[in-house]
Amino acid sequence: MTRVRLFAGAADILGATALELTASTAGELRAALVAGHGVSAEQVITRCSLLVDGVRATDDDHPVGEDSLVDVLPPFAGG
């Protein structure tokens, strides 16, 4: 399973700082994060950057490995 670390608003809206999910792409991971959490979660998660093993996922097709570590980073000041 993919390890996911959540920060700031992403952690607040999902009520966790870490999760384990199954996804093979960044788009699937975003969908899994939003599932069951409503419109507010979708609004936050779609604005977040995903770092997959330290590399920014620039599109929904970015691969996510079973053993990947993904950081979900909301926009910070100026970003």
ZIKASUL-V727260 format. One record per residue. N is the residue number from 1. RES is the residue in three letters. PHI is phi in degrees with one decimal (* if undefined). PSI is psi in whole degrees, 0 to 359 (NA if undefined). D_LAST is the distance of its C-alpha to the last C-alpha in Angstrom with 1 decimal. Layout:
# ZIKASUL-V727260
n-><N	N>
res-><RES	RES>
phi-><PHI	PHI>
psi-><PSI	PSI>
d_last-><D_LAST	D_LAST>
This chain:
# ZIKASUL-V727260
n-><1	2	3	4	5	6	7	8	9	10	11	12	13	14	15	16	17	18	19	20	21	22	23	24	25	26	27	28	29	30	31	32	33	34	35	36	37	38	39	40	41	42	43	44	45	46	47	48	49	50	51	52	53	54	55	56	57	58	59	60	61	62	63	64	65	66	67	68	69	70	71	72	73	74	75	76	77	78	79>
res-><MET	THR	ARG	VAL	ARG	LEU	PHE	ALA	GLY	ALA	ALA	ASP	ILE	LEU	GLY	ALA	THR	ALA	LEU	GLU	LEU	THR	ALA	SER	THR	ALA	GLY	GLU	LEU	ARG	ALA	ALA	LEU	VAL	ALA	GLY	HIS	GLY	VAL	SER	ALA	GLU	GLN	VAL	ILE	THR	ARG	CYS	SER	LEU	LEU	VAL	ASP	GLY	VAL	ARG	ALA	THR	ASP	ASP	ASP	HIS	PRO	VAL	GLY	GLU	ASP	SER	LEU	VAL	ASP	VAL	LEU	PRO	PRO	PHE	ALA	GLY	GLY>
phi-><*	-79.6	-86.7	-124.4	-108.1	-111.4	-128.1	50.1	-60.9	-65.3	-66.5	-62.3	-70.5	-96.7	68.5	-157.2	-103.6	-153.0	-142.5	-123.5	-133.2	-107.6	-160.7	-110.3	-138.9	-61.2	-63.1	-64.9	-65.8	-58.3	-62.0	-66.3	-66.8	-78.8	-51.2	80.0	-112.1	82.7	-63.7	-59.7	-64.3	-61.0	-62.2	-75.0	-64.4	-67.4	-91.9	-80.4	-89.3	-111.5	-107.7	-101.6	51.7	85.2	-112.7	-66.1	-80.6	-89.5	-152.7	-68.6	-88.0	-57.7	-69.4	-124.5	-83.9	-59.2	-103.6	-72.4	-112.4	-116.8	-101.0	-105.2	-115.6	-66.6	-58.6	-102.8	-49.2	82.5	-123.5>
psi-><150	131	132	126	132	141	153	234	328	318	319	312	330	352	30	155	349	145	164	124	163	123	148	350	164	322	318	322	315	315	319	323	322	328	124	2	359	183	322	317	318	317	321	309	324	340	350	150	144	128	115	111	40	359	129	128	112	350	169	344	358	128	143	121	160	328	16	156	122	127	131	109	112	160	139	174	129	357	NA>
d_last-><29.8	26.1	24.7	21.4	19.4	17.3	14.9	14.0	14.1	15.3	18.1	18.9	19.3	21.3	23.2	23.0	21.3	23.0	24.8	26.9	26.8	28.4	26.4	26.9	23.7	20.1	21.0	23.9	21.9	19.5	22.7	24.4	21.6	21.8	25.6	27.4	24.5	24.3	22.0	19.7	19.1	18.5	15.9	13.9	14.7	14.1	10.3	10.3	10.3	13.9	15.2	18.9	20.9	18.1	17.3	14.3	16.0	15.1	17.5	19.7	22.6	21.2	24.1	24.0	27.1	29.3	28.7	24.9	22.5	19.2	16.3	14.3	10.8	9.0	5.2	5.2	5.5	3.8	0.0>
